């Protein structure tokens, strides 16, 4: 019998949080074939959850349930690691068992295991949106690598786009494919900003007196003080 079964629920919750942290150290292994780009499973899970929320909002589906499915969809990889498509040809992981073991004793089983089963069965609209969100996060990454000149990313994109199932997923994938990954920041300032002394502060737009911000504290160099 595992010695973890003797631990209190609070201790198991602490164990669980440490285990979740392993996803920061677990690389998404497909990029070793692409040749460029890199991310860990925690990074992938975060944006997948955001995309799932967006897709559910577009579809009029349950946003919270969709996002929760996305957030925890790869939690088992803290134990199994990430299997790329080549690895799947030769290996199989016990994903459901790994997730159940991770949740054992935490009291989270009744909340998360049904979401996992729903995601795996893909019968609900939320599950299908969550599956699309998983692919769309990959598509967004591949589009960035394509914009940066990796021609192989285009081949991967062609295959990934075909895996999208929902109308909302297809619309969002189309928008991603048609958008330069730098537009959100490069086109933000007025065009003249780039021509004025590298964006000198004296050339920035004036702030209305009604919107005057409080005096800035001395910049520590890090937003959260770490």
C-alpha positions in Angstrom: 0.0 0.0 0.0 1.3 3.5 -0.9 2.4 5.4 2.2 0.6 8.4 0.8 -2.7 6.9 1.8 -1.9 7.5 5.4 -1.5 11.3 4.9 -4.2 13.8 5.8 -6.2 15.6 3.2 -4.4 18.9 3.7 -1.1 17.1 3.3 -2.3 15.5 0.2 -3.4 18.8 -1.2 0.1 20.2 -0.5 1.5 17.1 -2.3 -0.9 17.9 -5.2 0.3 21.5 -5.5 3.9 20.3 -5.6 3.0 17.8 -8.3 1.2 20.5 -10.4 4.5 22.4 -10.3 6.2 19.5 -12.1 4.3 20.6 -15.2 6.6 23.6 -15.3 9.5 21.2 -15.7 7.8 18.9 -18.2 8.6 19.8 -21.8 6.2 19.4 -24.7 8.4 17.0 -26.7 7.1 17.6 -30.2 9.2 20.7 -30.7 12.4 18.6 -30.9 11.1 17.4 -34.3 10.0 20.8 -35.4 13.5 22.2 -34.7 12.3 25.6 -33.2 10.0 26.6 -30.5 9.7 25.3 -26.9 7.2 25.2 -24.1 6.4 23.2 -21.0 3.1 21.5 -20.2 2.1 24.2 -17.6 2.5 26.9 -20.3 0.4 24.9 -22.7 -2.3 24.2 -20.2 -2.7 27.9 -19.3 -3.3 29.1 -22.8 -5.4 26.1 -23.6 -7.7 27.1 -20.7 -7.9 30.7 -22.0 -8.7 29.5 -25.5 -11.4 27.1 -24.1 -13.0 30.0 -22.3 -13.0 32.0 -25.5 -14.5 29.2 -27.6 -17.2 28.5 -25.0 -18.1 32.2 -25.0 -18.4 32.2 -28.8 -20.5 29.0 -28.7 -22.8 30.1 -25.8 -21.5 27.0 -23.9 -20.5 26.7 -20.3 -17.3 28.7 -20.1 -16.2 27.6 -16.7 -16.6 23.9 -17.3 -14.8 24.2 -20.7 -11.9 26.1 -19.1 -11.6 23.7 -16.2 -11.4 20.7 -18.6 -8.6 22.5 -20.5 -6.8 23.5 -17.3 -6.5 19.9 -16.1 -6.4 18.0 -19.4 -2.7 17.3 -19.2 -2.2 17.0 -15.4 -1.4 13.3 -15.7 1.7 14.3 -17.6 3.3 15.3 -14.3 3.7 11.6 -13.9 3.8 10.2 -17.4 5.6 12.9 -19.3 4.4 14.3 -22.6 4.1 11.7 -25.4 4.6 13.1 -28.9 3.2 11.4 -32.0 6.3 9.4 -32.6 6.4 8.1 -29.0 2.7 7.2 -29.3 3.6 4.7 -32.1 5.6 2.6 -29.6 4.4 3.5 -26.1 1.2 3.9 -24.2 0.6 5.8 -20.9 -2.0 5.0 -18.3 -3.4 8.5 -18.2 -6.6 7.9 -16.2 -4.7 5.9 -13.6 -2.0 8.6 -13.3 -4.7 11.3 -12.8 -6.6 9.2 -10.3 -3.4 8.6 -8.3 -2.5 12.3 -8.4 -6.0 13.1 -7.0 -6.1 10.3 -4.4 -6.7 11.6 -0.9 -7.1 15.3 -2.0 -10.8 15.4 -2.0 -10.7 16.7 -5.6 -11.7 13.4 -7.2 -15.4 14.1 -7.4 -14.8 17.5 -9.2 -12.1 16.6 -11.6 -12.5 12.9 -12.6 -16.0 13.6 -14.1 -14.5 16.4 -16.2 -11.7 14.1 -17.4 -14.3 11.4 -18.4 -16.4 14.0 -20.2 -13.3 15.3 -22.1 -12.3 11.8 -23.1 -15.8 10.9 -24.3 -16.2 14.1 -26.3 -20.0 13.9 -26.3 -20.7 17.3 -24.9 -20.2 20.6 -26.7 -17.9 21.7 -23.9 -15.7 18.7 -24.3 -15.4 19.2 -28.1 -14.5 22.8 -27.5 -11.9 21.8 -25.0 -10.4 19.4 -27.5 -10.3 22.1 -30.1 -8.7 24.5 -27.6 -5.9 21.9 -27.1 -5.3 21.9 -30.9 -5.6 25.7 -31.2 -2.9 26.3 -28.7 -0.6 24.2 -30.9 -1.8 26.1 -34.0 -1.0 29.5 -32.4 2.5 28.3 -31.5 3.0 26.8 -35.0 1.8 30.1 -36.6 4.4 32.0 -34.7 7.1 29.6 -35.8 5.9 29.8 -39.4 6.0 33.6 -39.2 9.6 33.4 -38.0 10.5 31.3 -41.0 10.3 27.6 -40.1 8.9 26.1 -43.3 8.2 22.8 -41.5 5.7 24.6 -39.2 3.5 25.1 -42.3 3.3 21.3 -42.8 2.3 20.8 -39.1 -0.3 23.6 -39.4 -1.9 22.0 -42.4 -2.5 18.8 -40.3 -3.4 20.5 -37.1 -6.1 22.7 -38.7 -7.8 19.6 -40.1 -8.3 18.3 -36.5 -10.5 21.1 -35.4 -14.1 19.9 -35.0 -16.4 22.8 -33.9 -17.6 25.7 -36.0 -16.2 28.1 -33.4 -12.8 26.4 -33.4 -12.7 26.6 -37.2 -13.5 30.3 -37.2 -10.9 31.0 -34.6 -8.3 28.8 -36.4 -8.9 30.8 -39.6 -8.4 34.1 -37.8 -5.1 32.8 -36.3 -3.9 31.7 -39.7 -4.6 35.1 -41.2 -3.0 37.1 -38.4 0.6 38.0 -38.0 1.7 37.0 -34.5 3.3 40.4 -33.9 0.3 42.6 -34.8 -1.1 42.8 -31.3 2.0 44.7 -30.1 3.5 46.2 -33.3 0.3 47.8 -34.5 -0.8 49.0 -31.0 1.0 52.4 -31.0 0.3 55.0 -33.6 2.7 54.5 -36.5 4.5 57.8 -35.7 5.5 56.4 -32.3 8.1 54.2 -34.0 9.6 57.3 -35.7 9.9 59.6 -32.7 13.2 59.1 -30.8 12.5 55.5 -30.1 9.3 56.3 -28.3 10.7 59.0 -26.0 8.3 59.7 -23.1 7.8 63.3 -24.2 6.2 62.0 -27.4 3.7 59.7 -25.6 0.0 60.7 -25.6 -0.9 63.2 -22.9 -3.0 61.8 -20.0 -6.2 63.6 -19.2 -6.2 65.3 -15.7 -9.3 63.2 -14.8 -7.3 60.1 -15.5 -4.1 61.2 -13.8 -2.4 58.2 -12.1 -1.0 58.3 -8.7 2.8 59.0 -8.5 4.7 56.0 -9.5 6.6 54.1 -6.8 10.3 53.4 -7.5 10.5 50.7 -10.1 11.8 47.5 -8.5 12.3 46.0 -11.9 9.8 43.2 -11.4 6.0 43.6 -11.5 5.3 41.2 -8.6 8.4 42.1 -6.6 10.1 38.7 -7.0 
